[in-house]
Amino acid sequence: MKKRYLNFDDLEQFDQEFFINDSWCNYCDEADLGIIEPKIYILDEKQYLEGNCKVCGKKQTTEIVVTYLND
């Protein structure tokens, strides 16, 4: 199946900041380093965020999982 890119700027400001700042880099082996050049896409009915690590510059891809808490 083909990636279907969405417009990252269409996300709420809070979500944009969360996704940009709360990221994991497999190369740096560290959390919350941040990403630049964020892109969001859907593939096989799953949503992903990709971008480059702010520290090492390598491409990162993360599946976005939304969970809802019950009252």
N, CA, C and O of each residue as an XYZ file, in Angstrom:
284
protein
N       0.834     -1.176      0.000
C       0.000      0.000      0.000
C       0.887      1.251      0.000
O       2.037      1.200      0.435
N       0.364      2.337     -0.474
C       1.106      3.587     -0.628
C       0.887      4.509      0.579
O      -0.209      4.557      1.138
N       1.928      5.233      0.973
C       1.818      6.218      2.044
C       0.907      7.349      1.580
O       1.005      7.820      0.447
N       0.022      7.774      2.475
C      -0.832      8.929      2.199
C      -0.451     10.024      3.194
O      -0.788      9.956      4.376
N       0.259     11.031      2.690
C       0.760     12.102      3.546
C      -0.353     13.073      3.895
O      -1.208     13.395      3.070
N      -0.322     13.532      5.142
C      -1.243     14.539      5.642
C      -0.463     15.826      5.861
O       0.768     15.815      5.877
N      -1.165     16.919      6.028
C      -0.516     18.195      6.268
C      -0.262     18.347      7.771
O      -1.201     18.504      8.551
N       1.006     18.298      8.167
C       1.377     18.396      9.578
C       0.859     19.704     10.184
O       0.476     19.731     11.353
N       0.845     20.764      9.415
C       0.401     22.068      9.903
C      -1.095     22.115     10.209
O      -1.559     23.041     10.874
N      -1.853     21.129      9.731
C      -3.278     21.068     10.023
C      -3.563     20.543     11.431
O      -4.683     20.674     11.924
N      -2.560     19.952     12.080
C      -2.740     19.457     13.442
C      -2.862     20.636     14.408
O      -2.372     21.731     14.132
N      -3.514     20.397     15.530
C      -3.588     21.408     16.585
C      -2.173     21.746     17.044
O      -1.291     20.888     17.011
N      -1.950     22.984     17.470
C      -0.624     23.437     17.901
C      -0.071     22.544     19.018
O       1.113     22.205     19.010
N      -0.921     22.164     19.975
C      -0.487     21.299     21.074
C       0.056     19.977     20.535
O       1.118     19.517     20.955
N      -0.682     19.370     19.600
C      -0.260     18.090     19.025
C       1.049     18.241     18.252
O       1.927     17.382     18.347
N       1.184     19.313     17.496
C       2.431     19.544     16.760
C       3.618     19.600     17.718
O       4.633     18.937     17.501
N       3.485     20.386     18.764
C       4.581     20.534     19.723
C       4.885     19.221     20.432
O       6.048     18.881     20.652
N       3.831     18.481     20.789
C       4.027     17.191     21.446
C       4.796     16.237     20.541
O       5.774     15.624     20.968
N       4.358     16.112     19.301
C       5.012     15.190     18.373
C       6.453     15.604     18.074
O       7.329     14.748     17.956
N       6.700     16.891     17.952
C       8.048     17.369     17.639
C       9.008     17.172     18.807
O      10.176     16.841     18.601
N       8.528     17.371     20.024
C       9.413     17.327     21.189
C       9.513     15.964     21.859
O      10.564     15.625     22.403
N       8.446     15.180     21.832
C       8.435     13.881     22.504
C       8.709     12.774     21.499
O       7.797     12.075     21.057
N       9.958     12.628     21.152
C      10.335     11.623     20.157
C      11.480     10.775     20.693
O      12.203     11.186     21.600
N      11.629      9.611     20.130
C      12.705      8.694     20.499
C      13.635      8.542     19.315
O      13.186      8.352     18.186
N      14.937      8.625     19.570
C      15.915      8.403     18.513
C      16.616      7.077     18.758
O      17.274      6.895     19.782
N      16.474      6.160     17.824
C      17.129      4.853     17.937
C      18.643      4.964     17.820
O      19.369      4.141     18.377
N      19.115      5.956     17.113
C      20.562      6.116     16.910
C      21.226      6.733     18.140
O      22.294      6.291     18.565
N      20.586      7.754     18.707
C      21.112      8.380     19.930
C      20.749      7.554     21.166
O      21.351      7.708     22.228
N      19.741      6.666     21.008
C      19.245      5.829     22.104
C      18.790      6.701     23.279
O      19.133      6.458     24.436
N      18.007      7.725     22.933
C      17.559      8.675     23.949
C      16.198      9.258     23.561
O      15.861      9.383     22.384
N      15.435      9.608     24.591
C      14.100     10.166     24.373
C      14.114     11.684     24.394
O      15.031     12.314     24.921
N      13.067     12.252     23.803
C      12.761     13.683     23.884
C      13.862     14.591     23.355
O      14.095     15.673     23.893
N      14.537     14.148     22.302
C      15.554     14.989     21.674
C      14.935     15.941     20.658
O      15.511     16.979     20.333
N      13.774     15.582     20.167
C      13.074     16.410     19.194
C      13.397     16.022     17.764
O      14.413     15.386     17.485
N      12.501     16.424     16.859
C      12.700     16.169     15.439
C      12.504     17.452     14.647
O      11.829     18.383     15.086
N      13.107     17.475     13.482
C      12.910     18.568     12.536
C      12.353     17.975     11.251
O      12.442     16.768     11.024
N      11.785     18.820     10.422
C      11.166     18.400      9.157
C      10.116     17.296      9.376
O      10.167     16.256      8.719
N       9.168     17.522     10.295
C       8.171     16.484     10.575
C       7.208     16.278      9.417
O       6.793     17.224      8.747
N       6.866     15.016      9.202
C       5.864     14.627      8.210
C       4.974     13.594      8.875
O       5.438     12.777      9.670
N       3.708     13.638      8.547
C       2.768     12.681      9.104
C       2.078     11.974      7.936
O       1.693     12.607      6.953
N       1.927     10.654      8.061
C       1.293      9.910      6.974
C       0.537      8.702      7.500
O       0.719      8.281      8.643
N      -0.307      8.160      6.650
C      -1.073      6.951      6.952
C      -0.590      5.860      6.013
O      -0.421      6.077      4.812
N      -0.371      4.683      6.586
C       0.046      3.511      5.822
C      -0.613      2.295      6.457
O      -0.475      2.072      7.659
N      -1.316      1.520      5.671
C      -2.015      0.328      6.171
C      -2.896      0.652      7.373
O      -2.904     -0.084      8.360
N      -3.634      1.753      7.287
C      -4.582      2.194      8.302
C      -3.922      2.580      9.630
O      -4.614      2.703     10.641
N      -2.620      2.768      9.647
C      -1.897      3.237     10.827
C      -1.281      4.585     10.508
O      -0.912      4.863      9.367
N      -1.174      5.421     11.534
C      -0.643      6.767     11.352
C       0.791      6.821     11.878
O       1.096      6.292     12.947
N       1.663      7.471     11.104
C       3.081      7.553     11.451
C       3.565      8.997     11.389
O       3.041      9.833     10.653
N       4.590      9.248     12.197
C       5.291     10.525     12.175
C       6.740     10.230     11.825
O       7.359      9.341     12.409
N       7.277     10.979     10.871
C       8.687     10.823     10.555
C       9.338     12.197     10.511
O       8.697     13.202     10.201
N      10.600     12.212     10.821
C      11.366     13.445     10.808
C      12.809     13.120     11.115
O      13.163     11.956     11.302
N      13.642     14.138     11.166
C      15.060     13.946     11.452
C      15.367     14.368     12.883
O      14.899     15.407     13.349
N      16.156     13.554     13.573
C      16.552     13.842     14.945
C      17.291     15.182     14.991
O      18.149     15.450     14.150
N      16.956     16.023     15.976
C      17.620     17.323     16.124
C      19.089     17.182     16.500
O      19.881     18.092     16.255
N      19.461     16.044     17.095
C      20.838     15.859     17.557
C      21.712     15.221     16.479
O      22.739     15.784     16.102
N      21.310     14.052     15.982
C      22.169     13.333     15.031
C      21.756     13.530     13.573
O      22.538     13.245     12.667
N      20.530     14.018     13.340
C      20.065     14.283     11.988
C      19.543     13.079     11.232
O      19.148     13.203     10.073
N      19.532     11.905     11.871
C      19.060     10.696     11.174
C      17.536     10.621     11.201
O      16.883     11.133     12.110
N      16.990      9.962     10.171
C      15.549      9.840     10.003
C      14.957      8.931     11.083
O      15.470      7.848     11.363
N      13.864      9.407     11.678
C      13.132      8.667     12.694
C      11.705      8.472     12.223
O      11.124      9.370     11.614
N      11.136      7.311     12.498
C       9.736      7.048     12.191
C       9.086      6.441     13.422
O       9.617      5.508     14.024
N       7.935      6.979     13.789
C       7.217      6.527     14.979
C       5.759      6.316     14.626
O       5.148      7.151     13.960
N       5.202      5.202     15.069
C       3.770      4.992     14.896
C       3.039      5.826     15.947
O       3.427      5.847     17.116
N       1.993      6.503     15.526
C       1.177      7.289     16.449
C       0.031      6.404     16.919
O      -0.785      5.941     16.121
N      -0.014      6.178     18.225
C      -1.065      5.355     18.814
C      -1.869      6.245     19.744
O      -1.324      6.859     20.661
N      -3.158      6.310     19.501
C      -4.040      7.123     20.322
C      -4.814      6.196     21.247
O      -5.463      5.252     20.795
N      -4.740      6.471     22.537
C      -5.509      5.697     23.505
C      -6.434      6.637     24.255
O      -6.096      7.794     24.506
N      -7.562      6.143     24.598
C      -8.547      6.922     25.332
C      -8.749      6.282     26.698
O      -8.868      5.062     26.812
N      -8.785      7.111     27.723
C      -8.997      6.625     29.077
C     -10.488      6.610     29.388
O     -11.218      7.539     29.044
N     -10.919      5.559     30.033
C     -12.318      5.481     30.466
C     -12.471      6.206     31.789
O     -11.551      6.218     32.607
N     -13.632      6.812     32.000
C     -13.884      7.513     33.267
C     -14.031      6.530     34.406
O     -14.247      6.936     35.548
